[in-house]
Amino acid sequence: MHSFYRSYGKRAIDLVLSGVGAIVLLPLFLIIAALIKLESKGPVFFRQKRVGLHKKTFSIMKFRTMRTDTPKDMPTHMLSNPDQYITKVGRFLRKTSLDELPQIFNILKGEMTVIGPRPALWNQDDLIAERDKYRANDVLPGLTGWAQINGRDELEIPIKAKLYGNIWKKLATPGAAGRKKIKKR
């Protein structure tokens, strides 16, 4: 039963949720795309190399929130003045996390899952190495995960990696998230 869930059940849930999401959110996608195009030149979508399952790279898809002249492959928090690159529409999309919605297509392709550790940038060696300690690189990256609920970008890398590892343990054991440990006497 356990291996069936891990092999087929979670994927089926991902396909249903992302498939329905793509259909239901289509009007919102069109509105966001129009707003991005009205405000700035460049593509509506932004693709970036990220680290996925077993440290294989893939191209993540997001709504573009920054100007096209922003330095490539650099986490926003490492830019000297990130606000100068973020567009007005982009600021709203980031604040509401709507910029992440196109990742439902990464889920449909099997590169991501709905719940799992967020994919690291390919050049975030410190985060990738820290995740190895907690087996967080052994699961598909997710659209949302434990670290997003518990502090997102404000967390230090070791804490973030440990939270990702905790989600791995929960996902690896169906029903574990809702179970209490029973003490043996």
C-alpha positions as CSV (number, residue, x, y, z in Angstrom):
1,M,0.0,0.0,0.0
2,H,2.8,2.4,1.0
3,S,4.7,2.0,-2.3
4,F,1.5,2.2,-4.3
5,Y,0.7,5.6,-2.8
6,R,4.3,6.8,-3.4
7,S,4.3,5.5,-7.0
8,Y,0.8,6.3,-8.2
9,G,-1.4,8.0,-5.5
10,K,0.6,11.2,-5.0
11,R,1.1,11.6,-8.8
12,A,-2.7,11.1,-9.4
13,I,-3.5,13.7,-6.8
14,D,-0.9,16.1,-8.4
15,L,-2.4,15.5,-11.9
16,V,-6.0,16.1,-10.7
17,L,-5.2,19.3,-8.7
18,S,-2.9,20.8,-11.4
19,G,-5.2,19.9,-14.2
20,V,-8.3,21.4,-12.6
21,G,-6.2,24.3,-11.5
22,A,-5.0,25.0,-15.0
23,I,-8.6,25.1,-16.2
24,V,-10.1,27.1,-13.3
25,L,-7.2,29.6,-13.3
26,L,-7.1,30.3,-17.0
27,P,-9.0,33.6,-16.8
28,L,-6.7,34.7,-14.0
29,F,-3.6,33.7,-16.1
30,L,-4.9,35.8,-19.0
31,I,-5.5,38.9,-16.7
32,I,-2.0,38.5,-15.2
33,A,-0.4,38.1,-18.7
34,A,-2.2,41.2,-19.9
35,L,-1.0,43.3,-16.9
36,I,2.6,42.1,-17.3
37,K,2.6,43.0,-21.0
38,L,1.0,46.4,-20.4
39,E,3.6,47.4,-17.8
40,S,6.8,46.2,-19.4
41,K,8.5,44.8,-22.5
42,G,9.5,41.2,-22.5
43,P,8.0,37.8,-22.1
44,V,5.1,37.1,-19.8
45,F,6.8,34.0,-18.4
46,F,10.1,33.6,-16.8
47,R,12.1,30.3,-16.9
48,Q,14.9,29.5,-14.6
49,K,17.1,26.5,-14.1
50,R,16.3,24.8,-10.8
51,V,17.3,21.6,-9.0
52,G,14.7,18.8,-8.9
53,L,14.5,15.2,-7.9
54,H,17.9,13.6,-7.3
55,K,19.5,16.9,-8.1
56,K,18.6,16.8,-11.8
57,T,18.0,20.3,-13.2
58,F,14.8,21.4,-14.9
59,S,13.3,24.7,-16.1
60,I,10.8,26.2,-13.7
61,M,8.1,28.5,-15.0
62,K,6.9,31.6,-13.3
63,F,5.2,34.8,-14.3
64,R,7.9,37.4,-14.9
65,T,8.1,39.9,-12.0
66,M,11.3,41.6,-12.8
67,R,12.7,43.8,-15.6
68,T,14.4,42.0,-18.4
69,D,17.8,43.6,-17.6
70,T,17.9,41.9,-14.1
71,P,21.1,39.9,-13.5
72,K,20.5,36.2,-14.4
73,D,20.6,33.2,-12.1
74,M,20.9,35.3,-8.9
75,P,18.5,34.9,-6.0
76,T,16.6,38.1,-5.4
77,H,18.0,38.5,-1.8
78,M,21.5,38.5,-3.2
79,L,21.0,41.5,-5.5
80,S,22.4,44.8,-4.2
81,N,19.1,46.6,-4.7
82,P,16.4,44.2,-5.7
83,D,13.6,46.8,-5.6
84,Q,15.0,48.6,-8.6
85,Y,14.4,45.5,-10.8
86,I,10.9,44.4,-9.6
87,T,8.0,45.8,-11.6
88,K,4.9,47.2,-10.0
89,V,2.8,44.2,-11.2
90,G,5.7,41.9,-10.1
91,R,5.6,43.3,-6.6
92,F,1.9,42.4,-6.3
93,L,2.4,39.0,-7.8
94,R,5.3,38.2,-5.4
95,K,3.4,39.5,-2.4
96,T,0.5,37.2,-3.2
97,S,2.6,34.4,-4.6
98,L,0.6,34.5,-7.9
99,D,3.9,34.5,-9.8
100,E,4.3,30.9,-8.8
101,L,1.0,29.7,-10.5
102,P,2.5,28.7,-13.8
103,Q,4.4,25.9,-12.0
104,I,1.2,23.9,-12.3
105,F,2.5,23.1,-15.7
106,N,5.8,21.8,-14.2
107,I,3.5,19.6,-12.0
108,L,1.6,18.3,-15.0
109,K,5.0,17.5,-16.7
110,G,6.0,15.5,-13.6
111,E,8.9,17.8,-12.7
112,M,7.3,19.1,-9.5
113,T,4.6,18.1,-7.1
114,V,2.0,20.2,-5.2
115,I,3.6,19.8,-1.8
116,G,7.3,19.3,-1.4
117,P,10.5,21.3,-0.8
118,R,10.8,24.4,-3.0
119,P,13.3,23.8,-5.9
120,A,16.7,25.4,-5.3
121,L,18.5,27.5,-7.9
122,W,21.1,25.4,-9.7
123,N,23.9,27.6,-8.2
124,Q,22.7,27.5,-4.5
125,D,25.3,24.9,-3.6
126,D,25.0,25.6,0.1
127,L,21.3,24.9,0.2
128,I,21.6,21.8,-2.0
129,A,24.3,20.4,0.2
130,E,22.4,21.1,3.4
131,R,19.3,19.4,1.9
132,D,21.3,16.2,1.3
133,K,21.7,15.9,5.1
134,Y,17.9,15.6,5.4
135,R,17.1,13.7,2.1
136,A,15.2,16.6,0.8
137,N,16.8,16.2,-2.6
138,D,15.3,12.7,-2.8
139,V,11.7,13.9,-3.5
140,L,10.1,16.0,-6.2
141,P,10.3,19.7,-5.4
142,G,6.9,21.3,-4.7
143,L,4.8,24.3,-5.5
144,T,4.4,24.9,-1.7
145,G,6.1,23.3,1.3
146,W,6.8,23.5,5.0
147,A,9.3,26.3,4.7
148,Q,6.9,28.5,2.8
149,I,4.4,28.2,5.7
150,N,7.1,28.8,8.3
151,G,9.0,31.8,7.2
152,R,9.9,31.4,3.5
153,D,12.9,33.7,2.6
154,E,13.5,34.8,6.2
155,L,14.8,31.4,7.2
156,E,18.4,30.5,7.4
157,I,19.6,27.7,5.1
158,P,20.1,25.0,7.8
159,I,16.6,25.6,9.2
160,K,15.0,25.7,5.8
161,A,16.8,22.4,4.8
162,K,15.6,20.7,8.0
163,L,12.0,21.8,7.3
164,Y,12.3,20.4,3.8
165,G,13.6,17.1,5.3
166,N,10.6,17.1,7.7
167,I,8.3,17.3,4.8
168,W,10.1,14.4,3.1
169,K,9.5,12.3,6.2
170,K,5.8,13.2,6.2
171,L,5.4,12.5,2.5
172,A,7.3,9.3,2.6
173,T,4.8,7.9,5.2
174,P,1.1,8.2,4.1
175,G,-1.0,9.4,7.0
176,A,2.0,10.3,9.2
177,A,1.1,14.0,9.2
178,G,-2.1,13.3,11.1
179,R,-0.8,10.6,13.4
180,K,0.3,11.0,17.0
181,K,3.2,8.9,18.3
182,I,2.1,6.3,20.7
183,K,4.4,5.8,23.7
184,K,5.3,2.2,24.5
185,R,5.2,1.2,28.2
